[in-house]
C-alpha cells in the first residue's frame, strides 16, 4: 500500500505501534486547519488498521509538542465563524482522538499550549519530557479554550487546578503537571519516546478488543445522560462473546502467554 504523503505531519510504523509526529518546527508545531485535517486523516487511518495496536503522538524537535493554534488563521473571525471553528476542530480531531478505540499516548516533548495541551488531554494518557511546559493561555487573547480544554482539564486535574490554570493563563512545568495528575510520567527528552514505546509494548500484549471496550466504558462515565456502570456491565458482557476472551482464559488455564487474535 502506498504511504500517504503529508505536509505537516510524519507517520512511522514499527511492530504494531504507529508514531504520528506533528512537524511544523518553524511554527513550533502550531495547529493550523491543514494540520488538524492531516492529523484526523492519520488517526482515522491508524484506527482502521488492524495491525496498529497503539498510537503515539508527539512533536518534532526538542522545543514543542504543539505550541498552540495558529492565531493568524482566526484573528478576524466573526462569532459564527468562531463557533464553527471550535465545533469542526472538536469533531475532526479532539473528540476523534478521545473516542478512538485504539490507545493513544501523547508524548509531550516541550511546549504544549492551548490547542497543543488540548490535543494531549484528548489522548488516553500523557507522558512528558522534563523540559515540557503546559498551559491554556487563551484568556490572555480574549477567548477561552475551544477544543475541549474547559472540559477535559477539570476531568483530569479537578476544578480548582483547572480554573487556576485557565484564569491565570499561566504555564506549569512537567513536575507540576505530574503532581496534579495531568501527566503520568516525566522523563528526559532522550528517554521520552523510548518510554512511550515501552508503555505501548505493554499495552499491545493485551487484548485490543478488551482495551477498546475499556476505553468506551471509561468515556461513558464522563458523558451526560450516560451511566458509566451500566456501560461497563454491557461492555463486560460483550467481552464474553469474543475470540480474545476464549484465548485469554484458555491461556491462563493452560499457564501460557496468550496470543490474542484481536476479534
N, C-alpha and C positions, 0 to 999 in steps of 0.2 A: 504493500500500500504506500502510495506517495505521501511523504510527510507534508503537513500544512505549513505554508510559509507565512510568518507573522512579521510585522514591522516593529512592534513594541514589546513583545514577549519572546522568551526562549522556552522550548519544551524538550525535556530529555526523559528517556525511559530506561530503567535498569532493574531487572529482576522483580517485576511486579510493582515498582514504585515510580510514579511519574512526578518529575520536578518541573514546576512552572515558575519561571523567573521573570519578573517584570523588569524590562530592560530599556529604560529611558534615563541613562546615567546623567546626561546633561541637564535633565529636569528633576533630578533626584527621584526618578521613577514616579513622578506625579501622575495621577489617574486622569487622563482626558477621556472623552467619549469613545474615541477609537480604541483606546487600551481596554476600556470596560467591555467593549464588544468582542475584542480578541480574547480576553480572559473568559468571557461567557462561552465562546466557541471552544476554547481549550478545555475548560471544566466539563462542558457538555460531552465533548468527545471522549474525555477520560472516564466520565460516568458511564458511558455506553460500552466501554472497552472491558470485556470480562477479565482480561489479563492485568488490568490496573487494579491493584488491591488497596493502595494508599496513594494520596496525592500530597506533595509538599509544595507550598507556595512561599516564595521568597523574593528578595530584590537583588538586582545586580550591584556589584561594587561593595564597598565597606561603609558607606555613609548612610544609605537609606534603604529601608524596606519599601515604603511609599511615603513621601513627604507631603501628602495631602492631595487634594483635587487641583486640576488646572484652572485657577481662578479666572484667567483671561477668557475662558470659554463662556462664562456665565455672568460676567460683571454687569452686563447691561440687560439682563433678563427681566421680564415682567413677572407679576405674581403667578399667572397661569403657567408661564414657562418654567418658573422655579419649581412649582408643584409637579409638573410633568418630568422635570429633570430627576427629582427625588424618586418619583414613582417608577420611572423606567429603570433607573440605576438599581433600585432595590430589587425589582423583579428580575432584571437581566443578570445581576452579579451577586449582590449581597444575600438575598434570600435564597438564590440558587445554591450558593455555597453552603449556607446554614442548613439547608434541607437535602443536601447531597447524601445519597446512600453510601457513597464511597468516603471513607475517613479522610479529612483534610487537616493537615498540620501546618500552621503558619510559623515559619522560621524568621523571626523578626531580627534583621541584621543591621539595624541603625534606626534612623528616624521613622516612626510610624505615627503620623499626624493626620488629623481629620479623617478623610476617606481612607487613608492608609491604615489607621487604627481600626476604623470600621470594618475594613476587609479582614484584618487579623482577628477581630472579635467574631466575625461571621464563621471563621474556621472552627473546627470542632475543639481544638485547643491550640495553645501558643507556647513556643519556647523563644528565648531571646538571647542575643549576644550581650556581653556586659557593657557595650558602648551604646546600647539602644536607648532611645528617648521616645516616650509616648505621650500623647495628649490630643485633646479636641479643642483647637483654638478658634472655632467658628464664631463665637460671640464677639471676638475681637474684630471681626469683619462685619458685624451687624446681622449675623444669620445664626442658625443653630445647626447642629449635625443633622444631615438629611438622609444619610444612608444607613439608618438603623442605630446610630450611636446613642440616642437618648433612651433606647430600649435595651440594647444588649449590654451597655456598660453597667447600669444598675443590676441587671441579672447576674453579672459576673462578680462585681465588687461591692454591691449594696448601694442603697440610695444616697447615703451621706457622702461616701467617697466619690460616687459618680457626679453628684451635683457640685461638689467642690472642684473637681477637675474641669467640668463643663463651665462653671461660672467664673473661675479664675482664668480660664483659657491657658492654664499653665501646663508644663511638661513634668513628667516623673521619669526617673531613671529605671533601669532594669531591676535593681534590687527593690525599689519601692513597688514596682509592678508585681514582683514576686510576693512581697509581703501582703498585698491586698488581694491577691488571687487572680490578677489579670493575666499573668503568665505562669506556666507550670515549672519551668526550669530556666536557669540562667547559666550560660557558659561563655567561653571565649569565642571571638569571631572565628578562629580556626576550627573550633570544635562544634560550631553550630550545626552545620549540615551533616557531619558525621553523627551527631546526637539525634538529629531528626530522622536519619536513616536507621539508626539503631532502634528508635521507637517504632518506626514504620515496619521494621523487620519483625518486631514482637507482635504487632497488630496483624500482619499478613499471615502469620501462622494459624490464626484463629478463623472461625467460620465467617466468611464475608456476608452470608445470608443472615446470620445471627447479629453481626455488627450492624447491618442495615436496619434490622428490626429494633435494635437497641437505640440507634440514633433517632428513629421515628418515635419511639416511646418517650425518650427524654424530651424531644422537641414538643411533644403533645402536652407535657406538663406546663409549658410556657404559653400555650395557646388559649385565648379567650374562648370560653364555651366548651373546652375540651377537659375531660377528666383523665389526667395522666395515669392514674392507677388502672382505670378501665382500659386505656390504650395498651398498658403493659400486659394486662391479662389476655387481651386479644392477640397481641404480638407473641406472647409466650406460647399460647395455644397453637398458633400457626407454625411455630418452630417445630412442633412435633410431626408435622407433615412434610418435612424437608429431608433431602438426602444427606445434608450436612449433619442433621440430628442423628440419623441412623449411623453414620460414620463416626461421629464424635462419641456416642455412647458405646458402640462396639469397640472402638479403640481403647476407651477407658477400661471396659470389662476384660479386654484381651491384653491389657497392660502394654500398649504400644502407642506410638505417636500417631495422631490422626492425619489422614490425607484428604482434606475436605474438597469435594467436587464443586463447591460453590453453587449448589442448587437446593 
